[in-house]
Amino acid sequence: MSVQNKAKIILHVDMNAFFCSVACILNPTLRGKVFAIGRENSYRGVISSASYEARALGIHSAMSQKEAYDLVPNLIIVTLDRSYYYHYHQEFLKILQQYSSLVEVASIDEAYLDITEASKTRHPVVIAKEIQLRILKEVGLSCSIGIAPTLFLAKMASDMKKPLGLTILRKRDVEEKLYPLSVDEIYGIGKKTYPLLMKNDIQTIRDFMNLNNKTKIIDLIGIRSYEYAYHSISGNSSNIVDPNRHSKVESISTSQTFDVVIHSDVEVIYELRKMTREIYQKMVSQNYFTKTISVTFRNVDFKTMSRSKSIDEYTNSFQDILDVVIDLIEEHYHNEPLRLLGVGVSNLKKEEELPKEYNLFTIENIEERKSAINTMIQQFQEKYGEKALFQNKKKTL
């Protein structure tokens, strides 16, 4: 548990119906309509997001498209390339980064920022309202914002009013604002956990925080989960916004499950090209280079196979990565029907971490040349001893 030094002012900015909002920017005729994001022209597939108008009719994410159509026969379902979501994610982040150097991305549609410093000269509510308005006017997305002294409470606050909500949640507000909420509103409580709690008469957050129920709750969910949730609700969890929390990336990957199987080289390469472009954009945005590329297949019998290939030098070239992907396809794919495809890159390094290759014939600047020579001498001596190259010859008579 992180130790808090003093009260901080944390914002949690949560885009409202992000995927549907992006769809409305690209196609304004969708505004105000009952629609969802999924697989167009198909009864197979799963809803990934629904407009607020669709949600009012019972449509929600993770619902099968068949079930959604049964519920709302005139439901509009649209499909968007994932690159659009990534673009608008970057656009709203640019605005947040103008208010604080401490911005932590939580997911593609939400982020935390520490505005403690900025709040010394401007009221935090004024800052939050300005951010909300700018994202709406400049990017075209609406968002809800929670203001609190910890990340957990800021997240809870942003969920309390949607869309375009703005909620302040201080420690002294917790009992009044959080305790009456259902226990399934506790951030981090899993979908399998809260039904178990409710089945055992832990219906509200007040019930959860009642120490008379402590033993029962620990028996149901374990002491670690209980203590994390209890301290977080009390306002005693982390207040550290860390921009680098997720920066140590070991790999980047993406995959796609298909409702209708694909079974030709052309289809496979078409889909993998799109995924490779997505991977490439993530690498470039985070300044990563890769040396190992992999592809994943899953056939109709749900057998999954992954194959990878390492190259001689690190690269962040889209074409280099795609060439390896195509090589792997040509070697390992034999036109069998597939349910899933995936692309991944690993063995990642930042540009500044890349091994430097020295070539005196390509170094024009004399100082760079000297530095390169000294580096090669040092490497040679580390391998063969400090006296290598400079050992005095014995004089002969």
C-alpha positions in Angstrom: 0.0 0.0 0.0 1.5 3.4 -1.0 2.1 5.9 1.7 0.5 9.3 1.2 2.6 12.3 2.1 -0.1 14.9 1.9 -3.5 15.4 0.3 -3.4 15.5 -3.5 -5.9 16.4 -6.1 -6.4 13.6 -8.6 -8.7 13.7 -11.7 -10.0 10.6 -13.3 -11.1 11.4 -16.9 -13.4 8.8 -18.4 -14.7 9.1 -22.0 -18.4 8.6 -22.2 -19.4 5.6 -24.5 -16.0 6.2 -26.2 -16.3 3.7 -29.1 -19.8 4.9 -30.0 -18.7 8.5 -29.6 -15.9 7.9 -32.1 -18.4 6.3 -34.5 -20.6 9.4 -34.2 -17.7 11.7 -35.1 -17.0 9.7 -38.2 -20.7 9.4 -39.1 -22.8 12.2 -37.5 -26.0 10.6 -38.7 -25.6 8.1 -35.9 -26.1 10.7 -33.2 -29.2 10.1 -31.1 -29.8 6.7 -32.7 -30.0 3.3 -31.2 -26.8 1.6 -32.3 -23.9 -0.5 -31.1 -20.4 -1.4 -32.1 -20.1 -5.0 -33.3 -20.0 -7.0 -36.5 -22.0 -5.4 -39.3 -24.6 -7.4 -41.2 -24.3 -10.4 -39.0 -26.3 -12.1 -36.2 -23.1 -13.7 -35.0 -20.7 -11.8 -32.8 -20.7 -9.8 -29.6 -21.5 -6.2 -28.8 -18.4 -4.3 -27.7 -20.2 -1.0 -26.8 -23.7 0.5 -27.1 -24.9 4.1 -27.4 -26.8 5.5 -24.5 -30.0 5.3 -26.5 -29.3 1.5 -27.0 -28.4 1.1 -23.3 -31.8 2.5 -22.3 -33.4 -0.4 -24.2 -31.2 -3.0 -22.5 -28.4 -3.4 -24.9 -25.0 -3.7 -23.3 -21.4 -4.8 -24.0 -20.6 -8.5 -24.0 -24.2 -9.2 -25.2 -24.4 -11.5 -28.2 -25.6 -9.8 -31.4 -28.4 -12.3 -31.8 -29.7 -11.5 -28.3 -29.4 -7.8 -29.1 -31.4 -8.1 -32.3 -34.0 -10.2 -30.5 -34.3 -7.4 -27.9 -34.2 -4.5 -30.4 -34.9 -5.7 -34.0 -34.1 -2.3 -35.6 -30.7 -2.0 -33.8 -28.0 -0.5 -35.9 -24.6 -2.3 -35.6 -21.5 -0.6 -37.0 -17.9 -1.8 -37.3 -14.9 0.5 -37.1 -11.2 0.0 -37.7 -9.4 0.1 -34.4 -6.9 2.7 -35.7 -9.7 5.3 -35.3 -10.0 4.6 -31.6 -6.3 4.9 -31.1 -6.2 8.3 -32.9 -8.9 9.8 -30.7 -7.2 8.3 -27.6 -4.1 10.3 -28.5 -6.1 13.4 -29.2 -7.7 13.6 -25.7 -4.4 12.7 -24.1 -2.7 15.7 -25.7 -5.2 18.0 -23.9 -4.7 16.3 -20.5 -0.9 16.6 -20.8 -1.2 20.4 -21.1 -2.5 20.5 -17.5 0.0 18.2 -15.8 3.2 16.3 -16.4 1.7 13.5 -14.3 -0.8 11.7 -16.6 -1.3 8.0 -16.3 -3.2 6.1 -19.0 -5.5 3.6 -17.5 -7.0 2.3 -20.7 -7.8 3.5 -24.2 -10.7 5.7 -22.9 -9.6 6.8 -19.4 -6.7 8.4 -17.7 -5.6 9.8 -14.3 -3.9 13.2 -13.8 -2.4 14.8 -10.8 -3.4 18.5 -10.8 -2.1 19.3 -7.3 0.4 21.8 -8.6 -2.0 23.4 -11.0 -4.6 23.8 -8.3 -2.3 26.1 -6.3 -3.4 28.9 -8.7 -6.7 27.7 -10.1 -9.6 25.9 -8.4 -9.6 22.2 -9.3 -13.3 22.4 -10.4 -12.5 25.2 -12.8 -9.6 23.1 -14.3 -11.8 20.0 -14.6 -14.6 21.9 -16.3 -12.2 23.5 -18.7 -10.7 20.1 -19.6 -14.2 18.6 -20.1 -15.2 21.5 -22.3 -12.0 21.4 -24.4 -12.2 17.7 -25.0 -15.8 18.2 -26.1 -15.1 21.1 -28.5 -11.7 20.3 -29.8 -11.9 16.5 -30.0 -15.7 15.9 -30.2 -15.8 13.5 -27.2 -17.8 13.9 -24.0 -16.2 12.7 -20.7 -17.0 12.4 -17.0 -14.5 13.5 -14.5 -14.0 12.5 -10.8 -12.0 14.7 -8.4 -10.6 13.0 -5.3 -7.5 12.6 -3.2 -6.7 9.1 -4.4 -6.9 7.2 -7.7 -9.5 4.8 -6.4 -11.9 7.5 -5.2 -11.4 9.5 -8.4 -12.4 6.5 -10.4 -15.4 5.9 -8.2 -16.4 9.6 -8.6 -16.2 9.6 -12.4 -18.6 6.7 -12.5 -21.3 8.5 -10.4 -22.5 10.9 -13.1 -22.6 10.1 -16.8 -22.5 11.5 -19.4 -20.7 14.8 -18.9 -20.6 14.4 -15.1 -18.3 16.1 -12.7 -18.1 14.7 -9.2 -16.0 15.7 -6.2 -15.4 12.8 -3.7 -13.4 13.8 -0.6 -12.7 11.4 2.3 -15.4 13.1 4.4 -17.9 12.5 1.5 -17.4 8.7 1.4 -20.1 7.7 3.9 -22.7 10.0 2.4 -22.0 9.3 -1.3 -20.6 5.8 -1.5 -22.1 3.8 1.3 -25.7 3.8 -0.2 -24.4 2.4 -3.5 -24.7 -1.3 -4.4 -21.7 -3.5 -3.6 -21.3 -4.1 -7.4 -20.2 -0.5 -7.8 -17.0 -1.1 -5.9 -14.2 -0.6 -8.5 -12.2 -3.8 -8.8 -14.9 -6.2 -7.5 -15.1 -8.9 -10.1 -18.3 -10.1 -11.8 -18.1 -13.4 -10.0 -17.4 -11.7 -6.6 -20.3 -9.3 -6.2 -23.1 -11.8 -6.8 -21.5 -14.0 -4.1 -21.5 -11.0 -1.7 -25.1 -10.1 -2.5 -26.2 -13.7 -2.1 -24.8 -13.5 1.5 -26.6 -10.2 2.4 -23.8 -7.9 1.6 -26.0 -5.7 -0.6 -24.5 -2.2 -0.3 -21.1 -0.6 0.3 -22.3 0.2 3.8 -22.8 -3.5 4.4 -19.3 -4.1 3.0 -17.7 -1.5 5.3 -19.6 -2.7 8.4 -17.0 -4.4 10.6 -19.6 -6.8 11.9 -19.5 -8.4 8.4 -15.7 -8.5 8.2 -15.3 -12.2 9.0 -18.1 -13.2 6.6 -16.6 -11.2 3.8 -13.1 -12.5 4.3 -14.5 -16.1 4.2 -16.1 -15.2 0.8 -13.4 -13.3 -1.0 -10.2 -13.7 1.0 -8.4 -11.3 3.3 -6.3 -9.6 0.6 -9.3 -8.6 -1.6 -11.2 -7.5 1.5 -8.3 -5.3 2.9 -7.7 -3.7 -0.5 -11.3 -2.8 -1.0 -11.8 -1.7 2.6 -8.8 0.6 2.7 -9.5 2.0 -0.8 -13.1 2.9 0.1 -11.8 4.5 3.3 -9.6 6.8 1.2 -6.3 5.2 2.2 -5.1 3.8 -1.1 -2.5 5.1 -3.6 -2.4 8.8 -4.5 0.5 8.4 -6.9 -0.1 9.1 -10.5 2.7 7.4 -12.3 3.1 8.1 -16.1 5.5 5.2 -16.3 3.5 2.6 -14.4 2.9 0.6 -17.6 6.1 1.6 -19.4 8.0 -1.6 -18.9 6.4 -3.4 -21.8 7.8 -6.9 -22.5 5.6 -7.4 -25.6 2.8 -5.8 -27.7 0.2 -7.9 -29.3 -3.3 -7.9 -30.7 -5.7 -10.5 -32.0 -9.1 -10.9 -33.6 -11.7 -13.6 -33.2 -13.8 -14.2 -36.3 -17.5 -15.1 -36.2 -17.3 -16.4 -39.7 -14.1 -18.5 -40.2 -11.5 -17.4 -42.7 -9.7 -19.9 -44.8 -7.5 -18.4 -47.5 -4.1 -16.7 -47.7 -5.6 -13.5 -49.1 -8.0 -13.2 -46.1 -5.4 -14.1 -43.6 -2.8 -11.6 -44.9 -5.4 -8.9 -45.2 -6.4 -9.2 -41.5 -2.8 -9.6 -40.3 -1.8 -6.5 -42.3 -4.4 -4.4 -40.3 -3.1 -5.9 -37.0 0.5 -5.2 -37.9 -0.4 -1.6 -38.6 -2.0 -1.4 -35.1 1.1 -2.9 -33.5 3.4 -0.6 -35.5 1.5 2.5 -34.4 1.8 1.4 -30.7 5.5 0.8 -31.1 6.2 4.2 -32.7 4.1 6.1 -30.1 6.1 4.5 -27.3 9.5 4.6 -29.1 9.9 0.8 -29.1 12.0 -1.3 -31.5 11.6 -5.1 -31.8 13.7 -8.1 -32.8 11.1 -10.9 -32.5 7.8 -11.1 -34.3 5.1 -13.7 -33.8 1.8 -14.8 -35.3 -1.0 -16.9 -33.7 -3.6 -19.1 -35.3 -6.7 -20.8 -33.8 -8.5 -23.3 -35.9 -12.2 -24.4 -35.8 -11.2 -27.2 -33.3 -9.9 -24.4 -31.0 -6.4 -25.6 -31.4 -4.0 -22.7 -31.0 -0.6 -22.4 -32.6 2.0 -19.6 -32.2 5.1 -19.2 -34.3 7.8 -16.6 -34.0 10.9 -15.4 -35.8 13.8 -13.2 -34.6 15.6 -10.9 -37.0 19.2 -9.8 -37.0 18.7 -6.2 -36.0 16.1 -4.2 -34.0 13.5 -2.5 -36.1 10.5 -0.3 -35.8 9.7 -0.4 -39.6 6.1 -1.4 -40.5 7.4 -3.1 -43.7 10.1 -5.1 -41.8 7.6 -6.4 -39.4 5.0 -7.2 -42.0 7.6 -9.0 -44.1 8.3 -11.4 -41.2 4.6 -11.9 -40.6 4.1 -12.9 -44.2 7.1 -15.2 -44.0 5.6 -16.9 -41.0 2.3 -17.3 -42.8 3.9 -18.7 -45.9 5.8 -21.2 -43.8 3.2 -22.3 -41.3 -0.3 -21.6 -42.7 -1.9 -24.2 -45.0 -5.3 -22.7 -45.8 -7.1 -24.4 -42.9 -10.2 -22.6 -41.6 -9.3 -20.2 -38.7 -11.3 -18.7 -35.9 -8.6 -16.4 -34.5 -5.6 -14.6 -35.8 -3.0 -12.6 -33.8 0.2 -10.6 -34.2 2.8 -9.8 -31.5 6.2 -8.3 -31.1 8.6 -9.0 -28.2 12.2 -8.6 -27.3 11.5 -4.8 -27.1 13.9 -2.0 -26.5 13.6 1.8 -26.4 15.7 3.6 -29.0 18.2 4.8 -26.4 18.6 1.2 -25.2 19.6 -0.1 -28.7 23.1 -1.6 -29.1 25.3 0.9 -31.0 27.1 -0.2 -34.1 30.3 1.7 -34.8 31.6 2.1 -38.4 34.5 4.6 -38.8 33.8 5.0 -42.4 30.3 6.4 -41.8 31.3 8.8 -39.0 31.9 12.3 -40.4 32.4 14.3 -37.2 35.9 14.0 -35.7 34.7 14.0 -32.1 32.2 11.2 -32.9 35.1 9.3 -34.5 37.3 9.7 -31.4 34.4 8.6 -29.2 33.9 5.5 -31.5 37.6 4.6 -31.3 37.7 4.9 -27.6 34.6 2.8 -27.2 36.0 0.0 -29.4 39.3 0.1 -27.5 37.4 -0.2 -24.2 35.4 -3.1 -25.5 38.6 -4.8 -26.8 40.4 -4.4 -23.5 37.4 -5.7 -21.5 37.7 -8.9 -23.6 41.5 -9.2 -23.8 42.8 -7.3 -20.8 43.7 -3.7 -20.0 47.3 -4.0 -21.4 46.0 -5.2 -24.8 46.9 -2.8 -27.7 49.2 -0.7 -25.5 51.8 -3.2 -24.2 55.3 -1.9 -24.6 57.6 -3.9 -26.9 60.9 -5.0 -25.4 63.9 -3.2 -26.9 66.3 -5.4 -28.9 70.0 -4.8 -28.9 
